[in-house]
Amino acid sequence: MIKQKKRLGQVFLKNHIVILDILRIADIKEKDNILEIGPGKGALTKELIKRKTNLIVVEKDPEWSSYLKEKYEDNLTIYTDDIRDIYSQVVNEFKKPFKIVANIPYYLTSFLIQLIVTNEKRPSICILMIQKEVALRITEKDNKSSLLSLLTQFYADVRYLKTVPKADFKPVPKVDSALIEINPKRYNQEIEETYIKIVKQGFLHKRKQLFKNLKQIIKEDKLKEIFIKLNIPLNIRAEELSSQEWIKLSKEIKLL
């Protein structure tokens, strides 16, 4: 019997209805190119194989990886590795558009989402199961922006799909999860570098006012002119600015 490993953040989805929801929302069809990250026991993997997809899975745990190889080897390609180390290599194996489905460990969320949306080769759709609190933050359902939400929304449209209660997992985690949908979009490449730079600077000291954070890298008088032009209060904090306001700010700063 393979034991769950807390160090890898392993919890396994047991609600089959949620699995079917993932397949429906991702519009999984025969011969679709699919990357599944962290399949674990393979509850979702089984359904993807039944639908005759071109499936690649990445499972860091060698025990679960061996289990899946033994059970499904003829129907998929398995990598026993950390997705962070081999993501670009794996997605480059797909010669046509691909989709991502994943129930990812909480510690991996921020890094993986940024990796997916910023990689040169991006999925047509990505359905992720993540911690509910983080899902609310990424989609700005709490009416506050964050570094992660702003970086994600610059590159993709993000949608909160549904809450998945902790009772739907085994072992039961301490918090609820949520499904989110990420659809990569065309983005303004001309301001990309500026946008990333000022967003990261703006959240460098979260309790400080945005103006005070940005004036460390932009001349104060020029910055003040831009804030006044865009109707941005000088005492506003980074989390209070929407993604569209950040884009407007980036365009003005790039012109300096």
BELHU-V268436 format. One record per backbone hydrogen bond with DSSP energy under -1.0 kcal/mol. CO is the residue of the C=O (numbers start at 1). NH is the residue of the N-H. Records with the same first field share a line. If there is no record, write none. Layout:
CO: NH ; NH
This chain:
5: 8 ; 10
6: 9
12: 170
15: 19
16: 20
17: 21
18: 22
19: 23
20: 24
21: 25
22: 26
23: 28
29: 32
32: 54
33: 99
34: 56
35: 101
36: 58
39: 42
42: 46
44: 48
45: 49
46: 50
47: 51
48: 53
49: 52
52: 31
53: 55
54: 34
55: 77
56: 36
57: 79
58: 38
61: 65
62: 66
63: 67
64: 68
65: 69
66: 70
67: 71
68: 72
69: 73
72: 75
77: 57
79: 59 ; 81
82: 85
83: 87
86: 90
87: 91
88: 92
90: 93
91: 94
98: 124
99: 35
100: 127
101: 37
102: 129
105: 108
106: 109
108: 112
109: 113
110: 114
111: 115
112: 116
113: 117
114: 118
115: 119
125: 100
126: 182
127: 102
128: 180
129: 104
130: 178
131: 135
132: 136
133: 137
134: 138
135: 139
136: 141
140: 143
146: 150
147: 151
148: 152
149: 153
150: 154
152: 156
155: 185
157: 183
159: 181
162: 179
164: 177
165: 168
166: 169
168: 14
170: 12
176: 132
177: 164
178: 130
179: 161 ; 162
180: 128
181: 159
182: 126
183: 157
187: 189
191: 195
192: 196
193: 197
194: 198
195: 199
196: 200
197: 201
198: 202
199: 203
201: 204
205: 208
209: 213
210: 214
211: 215
214: 217 ; 218
219: 223
220: 224
221: 225
222: 226
223: 227
224: 228
225: 229
226: 230
227: 232
228: 231
233: 236
236: 210
237: 240
238: 241
239: 145
242: 246
243: 247
244: 248
245: 249
246: 250
247: 251
248: 252
249: 253
250: 254
253: 256
